[in-house]
């Protein structure tokens, strides 16, 4: 049984995973459900160039400039009915690098919402979980509770990989 303290400690692990593992890159696990995504594997060339620019800015430590590029790109992609997963994930990483926990959680919430609109439940559940961990640290208990409720529902979906289901189930508090 996971305690609230164990749940909060998991925030550090999730934050590290935020930077290291973009959603949708996990290999299929035995027993997991294979899903075909309706969104492109690679962003369009102009988008790819801008993502590279933002990543370069991050590497140079120019986090505020990277934030601006990621935010602008995400807004443009949403306005064009494109899935801004990489831009929003990058934005969450920038906010984390800037030590803005609330903004990181909000970027993850925005990513979860976009994932829902574009039919990517795996990214949605992971983003909601990472946001819940951050909200736990901020003591935003209502948001944590709302996220955990939705996560529990999403984990029942056959569209969620077994590895994701097992990982998250092992780290959320038992009711």
N, C-alpha and C positions, 0 to 999 in steps of 0.2 A: 504494500500500500504506500503510495507516494504522499508525503506530507507537503504542506505549503512551503516549508523550507526547501525541500528537495525540488519542488516546482520552481522556486525562485532561483536556486543554484543552477538549474537547467538553462536559465536565461544566458548565462555566460557561454554555455555550450552552443546554444542556438545562435547567439551573436557571432561566434566564430564561424559557424556553418553558413551564416548569412553571406559572409564575404567569400567563403571557399566554394560553395556549391550552388550554382544557379539551378532553379527548378527545371525539370524536364530533361536533366542530363543523367539521371540515375539509370543504370542498366536494368533491364527487366530481370526480376528475381524469379526463381522457380515458384510456381503457384500464383504468380501475380497475373493480373489481367493486362493483356496487351491492348494499347489504345492508339488509334491513328489520330493525329492532331490535324485540325483543319487550317491551322495557321502555318505560314511558311517556315522552313527550317532556318533559313538565313534572312536577315533583314535586307530590304532593298539597298542598293549601293550607297545612296546618299545617307540613308539612316545608318548604315554600317560605318561610314566615314565619321559621322558625328558621334557615334558610340565610341569609336576609337579615339576621337579627340577628347571626349570626356574621360575615358580611361587613362589617357596620357596625362591629362590635368591632375587626375587622382594620384598617379605615380609621382608626379612632380610636387605633390603636396598642395596643389592649388584647389583645395576642396570647395571653396565658395564658387569659383569659376566652373568647376565640374558640376556643382549643384545646379547652377544656372542652365548649363547645356542639357543635363538630364531632364530637368523640369520642362524646359522649352520643347525638347524632343517628345517627351511623354504627352504634353498638351497637344502638340501638332499631330501625333499619331492618333490620339483619341478623337480629335476633330475630323480626321480622315478615316475614321472607323477601322483603324489598324490596331493590332494588339501590341501595347507598349511594355511588354514584360521586361525586356532588357533595360529599357530606360528607367522604369520604376524600380527594378532591382538595384540598378546603379545608384539611383537617388537614395534608396534606403541605405546603401553602403556608405554614401557620402555623409548622410546625416549621422550615421553611426561613427564615422571617422571624426566628425565634428562634435562628438559626445552629446548630441541632442537626442536623447532617448525618446522623447515624445514625438519628435518629427520622424524618427526612424520608424516607430510604431505606426504613425499615420501613413507613411509611405508604403509600409507593408499592408495596411488596410486598403489603400488605394490599389495596390497590386492584386490583392484578393478580390476586390470588386471587379477589376478588369478581367481577371481570370474567370470569374463567374460569367461575365458578359460574353467572353470568347470561348467558353466551353472547355476550360482547363481546370478540372476539379483538384488535380494533384497540386498544382501551384496554389490554388485557393486554400486548401487545407494546411499546407506548409506555411503559407504567409500568415494565415489567421493564428496558427500556433506560435510562430515567432513573435507576432504582435502581442499575443496574450502574455507571453513571457515578459516582454518589455513592460506592458501595462501592469503586470504583477509587481515589478520593481518600482513602478511609479505609484503604486497603491491605488490604481484606478480599478477598484474591485468590481464595479458594475460592468465595465468593459471586459474584464477578464471573464466574468460569469457569462456574458453574452457570447463571447468568442468560444468558450469551452462548450457551451450548449450547441452552437453551430458545428464545431469540430466533431463532437460526438455523433451528430447526425451525418455529417459527411463521411465519417469513418465507416459507416454502414454501407456505403456505396460500393458496388463492384468495380467502379472506375478508379478506385484508390488502390495503388499497389500494396501488396501484402507487407512489403518491407516498410513502407510509409506508415501503414496502419499499426504494425507492431511497434515501430519506433515511437510514434506519438502516444499510443495507448500505454506504453510502459512509463511515460513521463508525465501524464496528466493525473491529477489527484482523483482518487476513487471517491465516489459520492457516498 
